[in-house]
């Protein structure tokens, strides 16, 4: 999303990426959103079938030696001024410190999610995924090794930066900035010009389709209990209105095939509303997700039990103009924006009683929304311009400028 705007703010981008054939999800239409004059170098990786014999599936680990070699060539040939890691493939980020030591080049990391998390240590009731212990031990080594020498940190939540500065006091003297997820309106125009198939539901089918796209998991369980509790109350008190509700949860797990674990449908079954809920764990392509969002009657946004969590889909949902049903923690950092754009906003705290109370409020407001024949498109507040891809790119480049200015003014330690 940033690539069309980097030059406008004084930066020539070079992209280093894993070849499409070596990734789990391929969305060739994304090529249409990359300016044709932006150089992109794609590297291969150790085939998943071979690496899988050693228990390695992560694409960053499989591609690591190829990323390193190609990065060395790019840095030397193009006289690169800065390396920017904007990915949740955290195992690629230690390359920044290696390149910095070899070439004296600064690097900035974009923390879209926590790298070294302790969710399962603080929530023993939740079942940790396979390999969790091994991956966490590896993260506990690589995160400090990488972050202590990072020249800049970008994060979607100020809480992420606060935590990192507590762990690594050296970051107090580094460039750190909160930059939100951006949204490209150009992508919505592409969907209108060339619609994608929607394999999940048909518009105008007589049902009311609510859509949630993206990962779920145990961290969403409290919000799901509120959602399905409200649906159960609605079915009990006003079945004629609520029986048409169909909720679609799409792309809820990162693992694929038999390794994927359903985390939404079991909660729906607990509340006896499974007949209204569908969950597909497999991730879908970006433009498929935009199409499903475009076709939905309502967009469902469920928050984590961590108040610092900021959903990457939030600003996309906000700009679509569809009704939004949001359920988030009462201290969530998403609340200020949701108060502007959500049709229904209910909150919960850390006790079950608050979840039950929130379900009552949700059922009442949801029934009012369903009773409307066809809600008018929601107006988009002008304040959302702050989340446009262009504005987010400007903020990213401001971080880059500050990092380079500091580099030129001080001696850099590798």
C-alpha positions in Angstrom: 0.0 0.0 0.0 2.9 2.3 0.6 4.8 1.6 -2.6 2.9 4.2 -4.8 3.8 7.0 -2.3 7.4 6.4 -1.1 8.9 8.6 -3.9 6.6 11.4 -3.1 8.2 11.6 0.3 11.8 11.3 -0.9 12.4 7.5 -0.8 13.1 5.1 -3.7 11.8 1.7 -2.6 13.4 -1.7 -3.5 11.4 -4.7 -2.6 12.9 -8.0 -1.4 10.3 -10.8 -1.3 9.8 -14.5 -1.3 8.8 -15.9 -4.7 5.0 -16.6 -5.0 5.5 -20.3 -5.6 7.1 -20.7 -2.2 4.3 -19.0 -0.2 1.1 -20.7 1.1 -1.3 -18.1 -0.4 -0.9 -16.5 -3.8 -2.9 -13.4 -4.8 -1.6 -12.5 -8.3 -4.0 -9.5 -8.4 -1.9 -7.8 -5.8 0.6 -7.3 -8.6 -1.8 -4.8 -10.1 -1.3 -2.6 -7.0 2.5 -2.5 -7.3 3.8 0.4 -9.4 5.5 -1.0 -12.5 8.6 1.0 -12.0 9.3 -0.3 -8.4 12.1 -2.9 -8.5 11.1 -6.2 -6.9 13.6 -9.0 -6.3 12.0 -12.4 -5.5 13.9 -15.2 -3.9 13.2 -18.9 -3.6 13.1 -20.9 -0.4 13.8 -24.4 0.8 10.7 -26.3 -0.4 8.1 -26.8 2.3 8.0 -30.5 1.7 11.8 -30.8 2.4 11.9 -28.4 5.3 8.8 -30.0 6.8 10.8 -33.2 7.3 12.8 -31.2 9.9 9.6 -29.6 11.3 10.2 -26.2 9.7 7.2 -24.6 7.9 7.8 -20.9 8.5 8.5 -19.3 5.1 11.0 -16.7 6.6 13.1 -19.6 8.0 12.9 -21.5 4.8 13.9 -18.4 2.7 16.4 -17.0 5.2 19.7 -17.8 3.4 18.3 -16.6 0.1 17.0 -13.4 1.6 20.4 -12.8 3.2 22.3 -13.3 -0.1 20.0 -11.2 -2.2 19.9 -8.5 0.5 23.7 -8.3 0.4 23.6 -7.8 -3.4 20.9 -5.2 -3.2 22.6 -3.2 -0.4 25.9 -3.2 -2.3 24.6 -2.6 -5.8 22.0 0.0 -5.0 23.7 1.8 -2.1 20.7 1.3 0.1 20.3 3.8 2.9 17.9 1.9 5.2 16.2 -1.5 5.6 12.6 -1.6 6.6 11.0 -4.8 7.9 7.2 -4.6 7.6 6.0 -8.1 8.1 4.8 -10.5 10.8 7.4 -13.0 9.6 9.6 -12.1 12.5 12.3 -14.6 11.8 13.4 -12.4 8.9 14.1 -9.4 11.1 17.5 -10.6 12.6 18.9 -10.0 9.1 18.7 -6.3 9.9 21.4 -6.6 12.6 23.5 -8.8 10.4 23.4 -6.3 7.5 24.0 -3.4 9.8 27.1 -5.1 11.2 28.4 -5.8 7.7 27.4 -2.6 5.9 26.8 0.0 8.6 23.2 0.3 7.3 20.4 1.2 9.8 17.2 -0.8 10.0 13.6 -0.2 11.2 11.2 -2.9 12.3 7.4 -2.6 12.1 5.8 -4.4 15.0 2.3 -5.2 13.6 1.9 -7.9 16.3 3.9 -8.8 19.4 6.9 -10.9 18.6 7.7 -12.4 22.0 4.3 -12.9 23.5 3.3 -14.6 26.8 -0.4 -15.2 26.2 -0.3 -18.9 27.0 1.8 -18.3 30.1 -0.8 -15.9 31.5 -3.8 -17.9 30.2 -3.2 -21.5 31.3 -6.7 -22.5 30.4 -6.0 -22.0 26.7 -4.4 -24.7 24.7 -1.0 -23.7 23.2 -0.5 -24.6 19.5 2.1 -27.3 18.6 5.7 -26.2 18.7 4.8 -23.3 20.9 7.5 -23.9 23.5 10.2 -24.3 20.9 9.2 -21.2 19.0 8.9 -19.1 22.1 12.4 -20.1 23.2 13.7 -19.1 19.8 11.8 -15.8 19.9 13.2 -15.1 23.4 16.7 -15.2 21.9 16.0 -13.5 18.5 13.8 -10.6 19.7 16.3 -9.1 22.1 19.2 -9.8 19.7 17.4 -7.9 17.0 15.7 -5.1 18.8 18.6 -4.0 20.9 20.4 -2.8 17.7 17.4 -1.6 15.8 17.6 2.1 14.8 13.8 2.6 14.7 10.6 0.9 15.8 7.2 1.4 14.3 4.2 -0.1 16.0 0.4 0.0 15.5 -0.1 0.4 19.3 1.7 2.6 21.8 1.5 -0.3 24.2 3.8 -2.4 22.0 6.4 0.4 22.1 6.0 0.8 25.9 6.6 -3.0 26.4 9.6 -3.0 24.2 11.2 0.0 25.9 10.7 -1.7 29.2 12.4 -4.8 28.0 15.1 -3.0 26.1 15.9 0.4 27.7 18.3 1.2 24.9 15.2 1.9 22.7 14.5 5.0 24.8 17.2 6.7 22.6 16.0 5.3 19.3 13.4 6.6 16.9 10.0 5.0 17.9 6.6 5.9 16.4 3.0 4.7 16.5 1.8 4.4 12.9 -1.6 2.8 12.2 -2.5 0.3 9.5 -3.3 2.0 6.3 -6.1 1.5 3.8 -5.9 1.9 0.1 -9.1 3.1 -1.6 -7.6 2.1 -4.9 -8.1 -1.5 -4.0 -11.9 -1.1 -3.6 -12.0 0.5 -7.0 -10.3 -2.7 -8.4 -13.0 -4.8 -6.8 -15.8 -2.8 -8.4 -14.1 -3.0 -11.8 -13.3 -6.7 -11.6 -15.4 -8.5 -9.0 -14.1 -11.7 -7.4 -16.2 -14.9 -6.9 -17.7 -15.2 -3.4 -17.8 -18.9 -2.5 -19.2 -18.2 1.0 -22.7 -16.7 0.4 -24.9 -15.2 -2.2 -26.0 -11.6 -1.8 -29.8 -11.1 -1.5 -30.2 -14.7 -0.5 -32.8 -13.9 2.1 -30.3 -14.2 4.9 -28.5 -11.4 6.9 -24.8 -12.0 6.3 -22.3 -10.8 9.0 -18.7 -11.3 8.0 -15.5 -11.5 10.0 -12.2 -11.9 8.1 -8.9 -12.8 9.6 -7.3 -14.8 12.5 -9.4 -15.6 15.6 -8.0 -17.8 18.3 -8.3 -18.2 22.1 -7.6 -14.5 22.6 -11.0 -13.7 21.0 -13.0 -16.1 23.2 -14.5 -13.5 25.5 -15.7 -11.4 22.6 -17.1 -14.5 20.9 -19.0 -15.4 24.1 -20.6 -11.9 24.0 -21.4 -12.3 20.3 -23.0 -15.7 20.6 -24.6 -14.9 23.9 -26.3 -12.0 22.2 -27.4 -14.1 19.2 -28.8 -16.8 21.6 -30.8 -14.1 23.4 -32.0 -12.7 20.1 -33.2 -16.1 18.9 -35.0 -16.7 22.1 -36.8 -13.4 22.3 -37.3 -12.5 18.6 -36.7 -15.6 16.5 -38.6 -14.3 13.4 -35.9 -11.5 13.1 -32.8 -13.4 14.2 -33.3 -16.7 12.4 -32.1 -15.1 9.2 -28.7 -14.2 10.7 -25.7 -16.0 9.2 -22.2 -15.2 10.6 -19.2 -16.1 8.5 -15.7 -16.3 10.0 -13.1 -16.7 7.3 -9.4 -17.3 7.5 -9.3 -17.8 11.2 -6.1 -19.9 11.5 -2.6 -19.5 10.2 -1.9 -23.2 10.1 -3.4 -25.1 7.1 -4.9 -28.5 6.4 -5.2 -30.8 9.4 -3.0 -28.6 11.6 -5.6 -25.8 11.7 -7.8 -25.6 14.8 -11.3 -24.2 14.8 -11.7 -21.7 17.6 -15.0 -20.1 16.6 -17.5 -22.9 15.9 -16.8 -24.6 19.3 -17.9 -21.4 21.1 -21.0 -21.1 18.9 -21.8 -24.7 19.8 -21.6 -23.9 23.5 -24.2 -21.2 23.0 -26.4 -23.4 20.8 -26.2 -21.1 17.8 -23.9 -23.3 15.6 -26.6 -23.4 12.9 -26.1 -19.7 12.3 -22.3 -19.7 12.3 -19.7 -20.9 9.7 -16.0 -21.0 10.2 -13.3 -21.5 7.5 -9.9 -21.8 9.0 -8.0 -21.5 5.7 -6.7 -18.0 4.8 -8.1 -16.5 1.6 -6.6 -14.0 -0.8 -6.6 -10.3 -0.1 -9.0 -9.5 -3.0 -11.3 -12.4 -2.1 -11.5 -10.9 1.4 -12.4 -7.5 0.0 -15.1 -9.0 -2.1 -16.7 -10.8 0.8 -16.5 -7.6 2.8 -18.2 -5.8 -0.2 -21.0 -8.3 -0.3 -21.7 -8.5 3.4 -24.8 -7.0 5.1 -22.7 -6.2 8.2 -19.0 -6.4 9.2 -18.2 -8.1 12.5 -15.2 -6.9 14.5 -14.3 -8.9 17.6 -11.5 -7.7 19.8 -8.9 -9.5 21.8 -8.8 -9.8 25.6 -5.7 -7.7 25.3 -6.6 -4.0 25.4 -3.5 -3.2 23.3 -4.7 -5.2 20.4 -5.6 -3.2 17.3 -7.3 -5.1 14.5 -5.6 -4.6 11.1 -9.0 -4.8 9.5 -10.4 -1.9 11.5 -9.7 0.9 9.1 -10.7 -1.2 6.1 -14.0 -1.9 7.7 -14.4 1.8 8.6 -13.9 3.0 5.0 -16.3 0.5 3.4 -19.4 2.2 4.7 -21.1 -1.0 5.8 -22.7 -1.3 9.2 -20.2 -2.5 11.8 -20.9 -4.7 14.8 -18.0 -4.4 17.2 -17.3 -6.2 20.5 -14.0 -5.1 22.2 -12.4 -4.9 25.6 -13.6 -1.9 27.6 -10.0 -0.5 27.6 -9.4 -1.2 23.9 -7.4 1.3 22.0 -9.9 0.9 19.1 -12.8 2.5 21.0 -12.2 6.1 20.0 -12.4 5.3 16.3 -15.2 2.7 16.8 -17.3 5.4 18.5 -17.2 7.3 15.2 -17.8 4.4 12.8 -19.5 1.4 14.5 -23.2 0.9 14.2 -23.2 -1.3 17.3 -20.4 -1.1 19.9 -20.4 -3.2 23.1 -17.6 -3.7 25.5 -16.6 -6.3 28.1 -14.1 -6.5 31.0 -12.3 -9.4 32.5 -15.2 -11.1 34.2 -18.0 -13.3 32.9 -20.6 -11.1 34.4 -19.6 -8.3 32.1 -19.8 -10.6 29.2 -23.4 -11.5 30.1 -24.4 -7.9 30.5 -22.8 -7.0 27.1 -24.8 -9.9 25.5 -28.0 -8.3 26.7 -27.1 -4.9 25.3 -26.0 -6.5 22.0 -29.2 -8.5 21.6 -31.3 -5.4 22.0 -29.3 -3.2 19.6 -28.8 -6.0 17.1 -32.6 -6.6 17.0 -33.1 -2.9 16.2 -30.5 -3.1 13.4 -32.1 -6.3 11.9 -35.6 -4.7 12.0 -34.5 -2.0 9.5 -35.4 -2.9 6.0 -32.1 -1.9 4.5 -29.7 0.4 6.4 -28.4 3.4 4.5 -24.7 3.4 3.7 -22.8 4.8 6.6 -21.0 8.1 6.0 -17.2 8.0 6.3 -15.9 10.6 8.7 -13.2 12.9 7.4 -10.9 12.0 10.2 -10.3 8.6 8.5 -8.0 10.4 6.1 -5.3 9.9 8.8 -5.5 6.2 7.9 -5.1 6.5 4.2 -2.2 4.7 2.6 -0.7 8.0 1.5 -0.8 9.5 5.0 0.5 6.3 6.6 3.4 6.3 4.1 4.2 9.9 5.0 4.5 8.8 8.7 6.7 5.9 7.8 9.0 8.1 5.7 9.2 10.6 8.6 10.6 7.8 10.7 13.1 6.9 8.0 14.2 10.5 7.7 14.8 10.8 11.5 16.8 7.5 11.5 19.1 8.6 8.7 19.5 12.1 10.1 20.6 10.6 13.4 23.0 8.2 11.6 24.6 11.1 9.8 25.0 13.1 13.0 26.4 10.3 15.2 28.7 7.3 15.0 26.7 4.1 14.6 27.5 1.1 16.7 27.1 -2.3 15.0 
